[in-house]
Amino acid sequence: MSVLFINYPKCSTCINARKWLEEHNIEFISRHIVEDNPKKDELKKYVALSGLPVKKFFNTSGVLYREMKLKDRLATATEDEMFDILSSNGMLVKRPLVITEKGVLIGFKKDKWEEFFK
């Protein structure tokens, strides 16, 4: 299984997720979410593969999210507008993201990851 690990190297959650992948001998390709932010078309694929609404892909605890007052903006934004916003800056995307042909993981929850990689 091909695994793409999209992360922010300074993020403690991403560090723990990376460690978990390595401890479980899961090979992955690492991608820096700020230096190589997911593009709009990629995000659309990830959202479709995840089966989740696009709003779940926002890093709602991030400083930039609050500075941009996105909670209010997203309430009336179209899905296309949400993809435009998400693809504008990697810091707006919830992380880490794990992308495989089997599905998408958002954030790091050990029990969900263990079930996903069984």
N, C-alpha and C positions, 0 to 999 in steps of 0.2 A: 504494500500500500504506500503510495506516494503521500508524504505529509509536508505541508507548507506551514511553517510556524511564523506568524506575523506578530512581532513584538517590539517593545521599547526596552532596550537593554538596561536602562536605569530603574525600571519599574520592578518593585519587589515581587509583585504577583507574577510578572513575566519571568523573573529569576527563578522563582519556585516552580513554575510550570516547566521551564527549560530543564531544571534539575530532575523533575519527575520524568520527563521524556527520556533523559539520559539514563536514569536509574532503571527504567523499564526497557532499555535497549531499543528504543524507537528512533529510527533514523529520520531526520527531518532536514528540510532546507529552511534556514533562518532568513528572515527578511525584516529589516529595520523599518518600522511603521512610519517614521518621520522622513527618513531619507528616501524611502520608496513607498509613499502612501498609496494604498489601493485606489485604482482609478474607478470611475463611475461604472464602466461596464463590468469590471471585476466584482465590485460591490453588489451589483445586481445579480450576478451569478451566485455569490456567497449567500445572499439573502434568500434566493430561490432554493438553493441547496439546503439551507438551514430550516426552512419552513417557518421561520419567525418573521414578525413584522420588522421593517427597516428601523423603526424606533429603538429596537433592542440592540442595535449596533452602535448607538451613541454612548460615549464615555460621559455619562451624566454626572460623575463625581469630579470631572476635570475642571481646572481653572478656566480654560478657554471656553468650555461649554457655558459656564456661568457668566463670564465676561461678555459673551455674545448674546446672552439672554435667550438661549435656544429653547428653554422650556416653554416660553411664551410663543416663540416663532414656530416651533414644531406643532403646536396645537392646531394651527391653521394651514400649515405647509402641505403641499401635495407630495406624493411619494417621489416624484421626479425632483422636486426642490430639495427634499431630504437627501437624495443621492448626491446632488450638486454640493450641498453643505458638507456632507461626510467626506467627499472626495477632495475637498479643498485643503484639508489639513489632517495629517495622521493623528494628531493629538485629540481629535474629536471622535476617533474610532475606539470603541471598547476593545480592550486587549487583555491577554493575548487572543489571537485568533488561530485556530487550527483548521486547516482546510484539507480535506481528503475527498476522494471520489465518493466515499461513503456518507459524508456529511460535514457539518461545520460545528466547531465548539467555540463559544464566546466566553471569555473570562476563564478563570481556573477554579474549578470545583473538582477536587480529587475523586469523589465518588462517581461523578458524571464521566470523568475522563477514564476511570477504570472500566466502567460499563461500556463506554464507546470503543475502547481499544481491546476488549476481550477477544 
